Amino acid sequence: GKSKSKSKSAAGISIEELLERHVRPSLTAPAAFLRLRACWVYQQIASKAPRLGPPGSAATACRECLRLAADPELPVRVVSATCLQAFLEREDDEEVRAVVVENLAAVLEQLLRVSAEVQCEEVAEALQMLIETFPSEIVPFASRLVAQLASQFCQMTAASKDDDDAEAAAMGSAATIISVLQACSSLQNPEDPAEQQRRAVLFASLAESVCPLVARLLQPDGIDYMEEGLEMLSYLTGFCSSPIPAPIWALLPRLYQAVCGKATASLPLPDVLKDGWAPDFMTSIAEPMLNYMSRGPPEVFLAGTWAEGGMSYADMVFDMFRKLVHAPGIGSEKDGASAVALGAALFEYNSAPGVDQWLPRYFSELWTRLPSVETSDLRRGILLTFATMIWYNAELFLRCAEEKGCTTKIFEVWMQKISIVRRLRHRQVMLLGKVRLLQLGCSQALPQNVASGLPHLVRMLGLQSKEIIRLRQKQGAADDDDDDDEESSEEGGAARDARVSKVLGKLETAEDNEENSEDAEDSEDEDFLDWMGTGSGGGGASLEGQRPSPLSRLDELAVLQQTLQQAPAAMQQQMETWLGGGLGQWINELSAEVSRKASVKS
């Protein structure tokens, strides 16, 4: 019948019968060619055929193919190693996975040996897939695995100048190291201090092999692998102990030199690179820099100095910021926005008056740059940094603005361009900045030209707080959907796919220069990013989740509620007038959302 013929080839032999009679026996054949050919056949079929013979056949074939990774003949060992990927791609085949886990130590050893013997991209991909498939099982082998991969990478790059295969294999080794670091970053219980301590000890061990490799990649000759080097450094700085250990601190100057140059005895630079060789990597450099600034911890970072360069760490950050925020050309503004994020972090992770001396300098550079900004990325970054500065020390910020004679103008721009701030976490920062101004207004401490804008400020707080409530509840509903039944999950997936298509459609038609469209764009795109989880901070093993700031620990709506409730009676009457009534209802709405959020956390 039809169902029977489907499982058979044109000659009438089923795939299962072919494998059982002619292929699997060849895995133990005395002739190396037959062993290689049999392994190759499984490589082609294992991921596609639902059954490879009677029950248990897939697991048996996998075990025998893995055994061939120790074959006397190198070609057989290579095909055996690459064959593993096909078995791992079998969906829901727990028997096959059990075989791999049972032999994990030997499999890793054999894959590493084959990888050392021959520069083969497919072997590197199989090793990477093994790590991604069994992340928690890999952790006990992580230190030795990374040490061998780092050694192999150095050998491959030494040979890769005229060898494309070696270069591809080296890239595969770098990607595999990153996969191991990612696997080691996860915790079963992120809140358990003992687990956190074990992870910190593990990353200290990993750093022994990874730090020298990163140092090699963070120099001009390593530019082809610099993205990978920066990602490795992001994991080291994000998941090591805090205070950050000295060997990891030693890599910080390389980030500065990549952006700003400054030749030293340890890293001489030719004249053509004396001002840096990778300022256009700033979007990737920012991640480890933020880890250094926040997990240093901040007081260690501020006290830190680069002895060889004769600079403090704070000076280095300011130089990087100043260079990139003023970099010419619309294409440089995304890197400029990343540099501005470093400036914001300085005021986000420190309390007044710790970095008071830096605020006028950052303010001056940002205000000078703001009028000529062309993209919403950089403009948004500047406005968020202003909001962070105001929360840090509003009186000092206003003094700087008054000295520049730009107080009125700066708040006009802030209010006019508020529509480009859409992500929930960004709205939270903006709200806290405005609440700080309201607090000064309540104590009659605002300059007259700012105080005259209080009615508008209060109305803006009303609108923005309602939008934050909407987004927080929407995010909570999305989290609840994860626990729904399969049918609901499929419907949610379809809705998500539709929104993905909508966003991608907009991105395809968007102009590079956002100047003319940023205010009119639908905020749904950025709200969508929050809903997908990219804009709301990180989970247990996210890099952003490793550097919680004083701002992220605050409930911005609770701060606003408290400010409104504690305002003098005369000020409350004024706010009632500015709002056209409804102050009490607004406070009640804030209180209800604060209570809801607290109950979810508990």
HELIX and SHEET records of a PDB file:
HELIX    1   1 LYS A    2  LYS A    6  1                                   5    
HELIX    2   2 ILE A   15  LEU A   18  1                                   4    
HELIX    3   3 LEU A   19  VAL A   23  3                                   5    
HELIX    4   4 ARG A   24  THR A   28  5                                   5    
HELIX    5   5 ALA A   32  ILE A   45  1                                  14    
HELIX    6   6 SER A   57  ARG A   67  1                                  11    
HELIX    7   7 LEU A   68  ALA A   70  5                                   3    
HELIX    8   8 LEU A   74  LEU A   88  1                                  15    
HELIX    9   9 GLU A   94  GLU A  102  1                                   9    
HELIX   10  10 LEU A  104  GLU A  117  1                                  14    
HELIX   11  11 GLU A  121  THR A  133  1                                  13    
HELIX   12  12 PRO A  135  ILE A  138  1                                   4    
HELIX   13  13 VAL A  139  PHE A  141  5                                   3    
HELIX   14  14 ALA A  142  ALA A  159  1                                  18    
HELIX   15  15 SER A  160  ASP A  162  5                                   3    
HELIX   16  16 ASP A  164  SER A  185  1                                  22    
HELIX   17  17 PRO A  193  LEU A  217  1                                  25    
HELIX   18  18 PRO A  220  TYR A  225  5                                   6    
HELIX   19  19 MET A  226  PHE A  239  1                                  14    
HELIX   20  20 ALA A  246  TRP A  249  1                                   4    
HELIX   21  21 LEU A  252  CYS A  260  1                                   9    
HELIX   22  22 ASP A  271  LEU A  273  5                                   3    
HELIX   23  23 PRO A  279  PHE A  281  5                                   3    
HELIX   24  24 MET A  282  ARG A  295  1                                  14    
HELIX   25  25 PRO A  298  ALA A  303  1                                   6    
HELIX   26  26 TYR A  313  VAL A  325  1                                  13    
HELIX   27  27 ILE A  330  SER A  332  5                                   3    
HELIX   28  28 GLU A  333  GLU A  348  1                                  16    
HELIX   29  29 ASP A  356  TRP A  358  5                                   3    
HELIX   30  30 LEU A  359  ARG A  369  1                                  11    
HELIX   31  31 LEU A  370  SER A  372  5                                   3    
HELIX   32  32 SER A  376  LYS A  404  1                                  29    
HELIX   33  33 THR A  407  GLN A  416  1                                  10    
HELIX   34  34 ILE A  418  ILE A  420  5                                   3    
HELIX   35  35 LEU A  424  CYS A  442  1                                  19    
HELIX   36  36 GLN A  448  ALA A  451  1                                   4    
HELIX   37  37 LEU A  454  ASP A  481  1                                  28    
HELIX   38  38 GLU A  486  THR A  509  1                                  24    
HELIX   39  39 GLU A  524  MET A  532  1                                   9    
HELIX   40  40 GLU A  544  GLN A  546  5                                   3    
HELIX   41  41 GLU A  556  GLN A  566  1                                  11    
HELIX   42  42 ALA A  569  LEU A  579  1                                  11    
HELIX   43  43 LEU A  583  LYS A  601  1                                  19    
SHEET    1   A 2 THR A 305  TRP A 306  0                                        
SHEET    2   A 2 MET A 311  SER A 312 -1                                        
END                                                                             
